[in-house]
Amino acid sequence: MRSPSTPRTHTRPASSHGTVRLPPIERPRRYIFLLLDRMTMMAFASAIEPLRLANQVSGQKLYDWKLASEDGQDVSCSNGVTLRVDMGLDEVTRDDTVLVCGGIDVTEATTKPILNWLRREARRGAAIGGLCTGAWAVARAGLLDGKRATIHWENQDSFAEDFEEVRLAKSVFVIDGNRLTTAGGTASLDLMLKLIARDHGEAMANTVADQLIYNSIRTDQDSQRLSIPTRIGVRHPKLAQVIGRMEANIEDPVSPAKLAEEVGMSTRQLERLFRRYLNRSPKRYYMEIRLQKARNLLMQTEMSVINVALACGFASPSHFSKCYRAHYQTTPYRERGTSGAAGEAGGDYDPALIPEDDDCDLTGIDFPEEKFE
């Protein structure tokens, strides 16, 4: 059977759409994909397929790759698919690029042997990268200290708490020297197209993108999340501005009165704006944002419940616990014993379960100097 990394012996008829003629290369550039247990297949496939297609459209072996795991055994993805690997934690050359493919429970999948191997290969000069939560493993090995990096937006809060030395970005991918990180999913595709363009020119990268029916290649300047108006389904500039301020001020929340003043409206006008478009009061919407971050920290870090409460703007642990229970139908302490799947902690989320009364209110606790209207 033909190896998946071997290019086809034939190409489509020469055309600007199907084939790119390149001068013969001396040897292919090699990638080592280190597969962590329960890795995300989408991020992995989005990285390896552009390499295969670059070989195909060029008619030569521009790239080679090997799949590795800690013990050389097959690895199961988060979707249940099992991948056969080629090697264990063997030595690589300084010309190789190691890409760590992460997914669910990356902290458990990142073992001491894996960390030691990453550090050793980094010392030997290999480029090291992380796809999706694989960036966490690279950071845990100390290989991102002082460098820019990115990770999936859902993991950014916990990553920032765990690795203060890393300059975290919100872009789809980051290249900082010989360190590469992506936000996961199709962001891996954008990274690989960037690397293919660097190696063999924009025409090659564009042809590969065409083969993938990918007509909007993103750069490292593109944000990984949708814009606020797109996310909430409302195009109202002042509403988007207020929500942006809320998302940027979780640990030290800004009062609705101050938010209203910043966008040039009264508190009552801001209240009506949120009620009209989001069917919530500003304080309830703000609370939902803070509790979502709290849940991410509880599920993804070892921070104490008290420290999670403080990081999300709650001065009182009892207030935090009341609000958390109203939102997720479980306590922050019990949450630590659940899996990461949404809804397992107590059913579907209903925003109406967050009461508007003083049992779960911000008044007099988070903003002692200012009362809400």
C-alpha angles and dihedrals in degrees: 000000000000113000112247090234093055113098120235116267090231135043135201116274109290111274139138088253103050111025137038117198113218131173112259114276124220096228137350123258109248130219125196112205109202105202116207121203113277092011121174111260095202094062091046096047091047088057102043100042095063088055092052092048093048087057091047099049094042095048091227140078103269093155138031128185144186130201116225137185134183095263101019090253128128117280128221118221124220089258092057097255115134121219125204113228132209103213148006127232093316126157118275130198126256088249093060125095117220116207116190111211112207136177136149120012093004091170090063094042092052101083130182093256090053092050092048091049093050091050092048094050091046089055088051089058103256118149110245128204141170127218117205108327089355084093087071091060092048091049091047088056088057093244096124099050109135092005135108115252143158138211136180111301091241090061098042097094094053093040091054091051093048099043113035091163092065119086099227119210130191095218125117093252139358131207113193110170107300093343119097129185135173135192091235133247114056091350086087088062091055091050094050093047088053091052093046090051090050092050102039110008140268093282091062093047092048092049091051090049089052090052088053093047086239108146103168112058111193126214133214087268093065119100117235096221128068117255116271094252090052093047095050095035093234128108103205114133097208093047091050090048093053093047090049090054090049093052091048093050109052102130093044106030120207117228119247089241090058092044091051091049092052092057095041103253139105124260090250091053090051090050091052091047092056093043092051099048105023104023090231138095116252092248092052092049090048090049091053091053092050094047091050090055090046091054092049090053093047093050099040107033140047092234114138117252090248092054091047089053091051092046089056097048101263114136092184121057090203091054090049092050093049093050093043092052092048090051102041103018091237136077125256089245094054090045089069089067096052130088122252095258113118115245098021091103094067117326134283119343118253115188090206088070090074102087121224092215129092093275089078105013133124093220116119094357110064096022107031093167097052133047124209119240 
